Amino acid sequence: MLTAATPANAQPAPTSTGAFITLGTMGGPVPSPDRSQPANALEHAGRIYLVDAGDGTVQQLSRAGIMLPRVKAVFLSHLHADHTGGLSAVLGLRNQTNARERLTVYGPPGTRELVAGMVASMQPAAHVGYGIPGQPWTPPADTVTVIEMSGGEALAVDGMTVTAAQNSHYDFAAGSTEDRNYKSLSFRFGLPGRSVVYTGDTGPSAAVEKLAQGADLLVSEMIDMGGTMANVARNSPDMPADAKRQLAQHLSTHHLTPDAVGQLAASAGVKALVITHFAAGTPDPERTKGYLAEITARYRGPVTLANDLDRF
């Protein structure tokens, strides 16, 4: 476990009011041998709710000791492949194992289109089933429901209140066609006795700060610009200069630096902070010290740099 020195070394303990499990803590889309792609599981009243579902989600659920039928819904923060790549396996394997309940997928505009494509890809396997004549699997479209959400919307889901805020991972002009059709969301999960805020991918955002006010736990993304660009250079050495420039612009404006994470946690007055989405890979001790120094210069509460399968 990578933690700060005192007083920022207390990992928030799971409680009877619900645990938040960081299934995958790598910031995509570049894969890592040490960390799985972005995915989380919220445990509430014996049920599991996925919060993003990057590649490897089903495997990570198994490693966490969570059976797939316990998953009752999925919340997608945005539709980049590193946050949705594992959803197809969730849907397909539920169909193959004859899960009886519909799975509800909540997400921003575009989620219906995304899931419809996944459902279409499931048709051949559903028709053939296990190769026994007259015994195909359930029609895939009958196994999933999609509910699209926008910023400012709140829904009651199985005894918890889920509130969405539109964040700044995209910078389309307000009211533009792109803004209407594609949004990136942060979520607040209001559980009985506990509140958990998940930023998803975002840059500095007044809307996210408001969403996180007084939360018991803030689970925030974080970008290490130098480490991430070095990682990109290793994986894409022939990237054109213009593409590299656009990527750097995206990373620096649409994500949170350690200093910005500390500012967000302090301004929102959250009780504990967990960092995930390590696009530069697993931090070494020196980078860890640097991250924590920047964060704790702003925020004085407990801070944890999450690993895969940590429970909070």
N, C-alpha and C positions, 0 to 999 in steps of 0.2 A: 504494500500500500504506500503510495506516494502522498505524504501529507506535509503540511507546514510545521514549523517549529511552534512551540507554545507562544501565544494562546490559540493558534489556528490549527491545532492538531486533533481536534475531537471529531471523529467521524460520526455523523448523525446515525443513531441506532434505529433499525426498523421498529415500528410500533404496531400495536393491535389495530390501529386505524389505517393501516395500509403501508406496504413496502414499495419502494421504487427501485427496480433492478436495472442496472446499466448492462444490457446484454452485449452491446457492441459500442466501442468508444473511439473507433478510428474515424477521422474525418475523411470522407471520400473525395473524388472517386478513385484515387490511387490505392490499391490494396496493400495490406500489411500482413506479414507472417505472424505478428504478435497480437494484433487486435482485429476484431470483427467490425464490419461496417455498421453505421449508426442504427441502433435499435434499442428499445427499452421496454420494460414490462412493469405496469402498475398493477399491484395486487390489492384487491378490494373485495371484502366480503366473500372470500373464497374464489373469486373470479379473477381472470387475467385480462388486462387491456393493453395491447401493444401500442406503444407511442413511437412511431416511425418503425420501419421494417426493412432495413438494409439487407444486402446479400448475407446469407448465413443465419438468418433469424431462427429458422426451425432448428438448426443444429445448436444454437446458443440456448434456446428454450430447453432442449434436451439436457444440455450441460448444467442448466440451472435446476434440473429436476422438475420441470413443468411439462405436463402432458398437453399436447396440442388441443384436445377437446376443451381444456379449461379456458382457452382464449375466446372471449365473448365479443370483442370489438377491437377495431384498429383505428388509431388516430394518426393521420399523416399531416406533418407540419407543412410540407411542400412536396413538389413532385419531381425533384431531382432523383436520378436513378440510385444514387448512393443511399437514399432514404426510403426507397420503395422496391428495390431489387429483390427483396425476400418475400414480398407479398404474394407473388405468383405461386411460390412453393407453399405458403400457408393455405391459399385457396385450393390449389390442386391436391395437396395431401389430405385436406379435410374432405374433399369430394371422394378421393380414393378410399378413405377409411369410413365413408358413409356417415359423416357427422350429420346429426339430425337438425340442429338449430341453424338458422341463417346467421351469418356473420355480418355485422354492420361495420362498414368502413366510413369513417368520418374524415373529411379533408377539405381542402380549398377547392375553388372552381377548377375544373379539369379532372377531378377525381373520377367522375362517372366515365369519362373518356378513357382514362387509364385502366380502370377496372373492366370496362367493356372489352378492351383489347386482351386482357388477361383471361377473361371468361371465354372469348373466342378461341384462344389458344388451347383451352381445356377440352374443347369439343371432341377431337379425335379419341382421346383417352376415355372420355365419358361414354362415347358410343360403343367402343370395343369392350369396356369394363375389364373383367378378368378373363375374357375370351369364352364365356359360357353363353350359349345362345339364349336370347330372351332376357338376359340379366345385365343390361347396361347400368352405369352409375346414374345418380340423380342428374337431371339437366343442370349444368353449371350455373345458369342464370337464376335458378331457384335456390341457390345456396348463399347468395350475398345480396345485401342491400347497401346502397350508397347514400349518404347524407352529406351534401356540400355545405360548408360553413363560410362565413365572412367575419371580418374583424368586428368586435363589439357584440357578437352573438353569444348567447348562453343557452345551454341545453341541460335538462335533467336526464341523467343516464344512470339507472340502477342505484339510486340513492346518493349520487354525487352530482355536483354541479360543474359542468365543463364550460369554461369561458374562453373565447378566442380573441386574440388581438392581431391585427395585421401589422407585421413587423417590416423592417427595412432591408430584407435580403434581396429584394428587387427595388429598383428605383424608377419604375414606370410612372409617368405623370398621372396624378390623381384624376380619375374619370376617363382616362384613355381606354381604348379597346383592350390593350394589353393588361391594364390594371383591372378592368372588369373581369377579364377571362382567366387571369393568373395571379394568385396571391400567395404569399408565404405567411404562415400563421405561427404564433406562439400560443401555448395553452396553459390555463390554470385549472387544476383539478381540486375542487372543493370537496374533501372527504369529511365524514363525521369526525371532528376533532383534529383535523390536519389539512393543510393546504400545500400543494406542490405545484410549482411553476416550471414549465419546460420551455426554454427559449426557441428550440429548433435552431435553424440558421438565421442569424440576424446581424445587422450592424447596430450601432447606437440608435435607440428608439424610445421616444417619450411614451409611446403606446405600451411597449413592453415594461418600462419602468412603472407605469400606472398599474398594469396587470399584476406585477409582482409585489405590490405594496403589502408589507407585513407578512409575507408568505413564510411558512415554517421551513420550507426547503425550496431553493432555487437551483435548478439543474441547467447550467449554462454552457453553450458552446464557447470555444476560444480559438483564436488563430495566432500562430507563430509565423509571421510573414517570412522571416529569413529562413527558418527551417522548412517551411512549406515550399518556397520557391526553389530551395536546394533539392528537395524531394522531387519536384516537377522536373528540374534540370536532369536529374539522374534517370528518370523514367521516360522523358521526352527530350532527348538531347538535340533533336532537329526541329524543335518548335520554332516557327517563324517569329521574328521579332515583334510583329504587330500582334500576334496571338498572345505572346508573352506579356506584352504591355497591357492588353485587355484583361488578361487573367490577374495581373497584379492590381489593376484598378478594382476588379471585382472583389478580390480577397481583402483589400485594404478598406473598402467602403461597405461591404455587405457582410462582414464578420466582426467579431469583438476581439480586440487585443486584450492582453491581461489587465492593462490599466483600465480599459473600458469595462471589463467584467467587474473589477473592483468598484468602479464608480457606480455601475448599475446596482450591485448588491447593497452598497452603502446608501444610495439615494432611495432605494425601495425599502430599506430597513428590514431585510430578510433575516431570519434567525440562523440559517446555515446555507452554505454554498457548496455545490458540487460542480466540478469542471469536467466536461466530456468533449468529444469531437476533436481529437488530436491529429490534425491534418499533417503535421510534421513527423508523426510516428511517436513511439513511446519515448517520453522525455528522459534524457540522461540526468544524473544528479545535478550538474551545473545548470542545465536549462530549467530543471525543477526549482532550484533556488531562485533563479531569475523570475520565473512565473510568479512564484509565491511572494517574492519581494514586491513586485509591482501590484499584485492584487491586495496584499495586506497593507500596503501604503494607503489604500483607500478604504478598505473594509476590515473591520476588527473582529468579525465573527469567525466561527469555525469554517475552515476551507479544506476540501478534499479533492485531489486529482484522481478521478475515478479510473478503475481498471474494469475490464470486462467481467461481468458476473458479480460486481459489487452490489450490496443491498443497503438501502438507506431508509 
